[in-house]
Amino acid sequence: LLVGETGEGKSFIGNLLVGREAFKSSDQSGSVTQDCSKESGTDANLNVEFHVIDSVGLFDTAKSQTQVHEIMAGVAELGVTG
């Protein structure tokens, strides 16, 4: 689960972890991620599948804190299956 402030590179790190551009990211500091999402990757050395959950930024520049809290509350549902 990637958690941090808006513009800190959570989606970029998620893309590095899964080995492809799975999460929309930008080199600007503004808000890009609109909702939480989950992608899978595989560790080629261990042949193990893993999941990465990208989240909206804390203190998101495009959402109220109430909206951010509601979105983050839904993260648990994404993690249930993996």
N, C-alpha and C positions, 0 to 999 in steps of 0.2 A: 504494500500500500504506500503510494507516494503522497506525502503530505507536506505542505509548506506554503509560504506566501505566494501571492500572484507574481508571476514573472521570474521566479527563482529557478526554472528549468526542470520542473517535474516531468513534463511530457518528453523533453529531450532525453532525460535519463531513462525514462521508460522505453523509448525507442532504442537506446543503446542496449538495454537489458534484453529486449526481445529480438534484437538483431535486424530490425526493419522499421520503416516509418509507419508505425501502427497508430500513434497518437499525433494529432495535429499540434505543431509547435511553431514558435516564432522566435526570432532573436531580439524582439522588442520586449519591453518590460510590462506591457499591458496584458489584460486578460484574454486568453485564447480558448482555454478549455471551458465548455459550457455545462458539462455534466460529467459525472464519474463514469468511467468505462474500464472494461477488463480485456486484456489480451494475453495470449499464451506464447511461450517461447520454450525452447529445448536446450538444455546444456548438453552440447555434443560430446563432451568428455565423459560425462556420467550417464548420458542417455536418459535424462530425467526431465519431464515436462514441469514447467512452473508457470505461475500466473502473476501478472503485474496489474495492479489497479491504479489508474491515474485519477486524481481528484481535482476539483475546482480549487483555486487558490484561496487560502485564508486571507481575509481582508480584500477579497475580489473587488476590482475596480468597476465592474459592471453589474454587481448584484448587492442587495442589502445583506447584512449579516444574518438576518432571519432566513433569507433564501439560501445562503451558503450552509447554514445549519441544517435546513431541511434536506438539501442535496446530500450532505455528508451523512445524514442519518440513514440514507438509502445504501451506503457503501456496504453495510453488513450483509445485505442481500446478495451483492456481487461476490462476496467472499465465501458464501455458504457452499458453493459448488466447487471450490478449489482453493 
